[in-house]
Every structure is written in C-alpha cells, then in structure tokens.
Amino acid sequence: MSIFRRLPSAVRKGLATARGERVLTFAEAADGYVVATDQALFLPDGTRVPWEQVEQAGWDDEGLRLTTSEGRRLSARVASPHRLPEAVRERVNSTIVVNKYVELPGRGGVRLVARRAPGADTFSWSFHFDEGLDPDDPGLRAQAEQALEGLRRSMGV
C-alpha cells in the first residue's frame, strides 16, 4: 500500500498541491496533519511552505519549528513524526545550490546562499550577515555584492 493511500482522503483532497506534486510522507499533528511533498511542506492550518523558503527547521519535544526566508516563525505539535524530520532535512538541503562563507574586510563576514525551487533552472541568492552586522549598511552591502560577484565568476553561475 502506498503512503499516499494511507493519508486520509479528506486531508489529501484539502491540500493545495501543484499539478504533479507528490506526497512523500506525513505525520499527524495535534490539530491536523503535517505533509511533506516533493515541492513543499504543508502545515495543519493549510499553510504551504515551498522548500526553497524554509530558512531553518528543527524538532524538539513540542514538534516542528521552522523559520521562512520572509522571517515567519511557524510550528506544528507533532508527537510522533515518523520519517518527517528526514524528509524535511533532505528536501531543504536539495534546494541549496551554493553555500559559501566569505570574510569581509575588517567587518566579519557574510554567508552567500543560492537556492532553487525543486525542478527549477533558476535560483536566487541571499545574504546572511554575521551577528551584529547591519544588512542595511550600504557599504557593507556593497562589499557583500562584490563578494557575490567574485563567487559567481569563479563558479561560472
């Protein structure tokens, strides 16, 4: 029996999946189901979080906690996650094309991260500055942009 057939029909029908999107695994939560597909994570309230937008994900005694690239903090109380933690880790990692830390002159550093949606050809870059650095500082931003341009040239991307 496939895992998709074991997901309750009402839950399956309620998922706002894209055409061809496949369910990989799921776990029952306190208020519904957490469902991992090949393209996104669905939370019990119906929130769909594409894998390339999951900035951080972790598990504790309460269940799943995640932060999105927009800074939203989401959670789901999951008592028995089964294979969900492994699926989340694998799917998030699969979106990362480049992850490189670069020292900035006299200021600390920045992590340059390129991510791509599952099946997409294009990717987007993000800057993750060291703690205490102001990402809105124009001089710092210019240094990070310069580091990114150097990285892109060296990698041919």
Secondary structure, DSSP 8 states (H G I E B T S, - for coil): --HHHHS-HHHHHH----TT--EEEEEEETTEEEEEESSEEE-TTS-EEEGGGEEEEEEETTEEEEEETT--EEEEE-S--TTHHHHHHHHHHHTEEEEEEEEETTTEEEEEEEE--TT-S--EEEEEE-TT--TT-HHHHHHHHHHHHHHHHHHT-
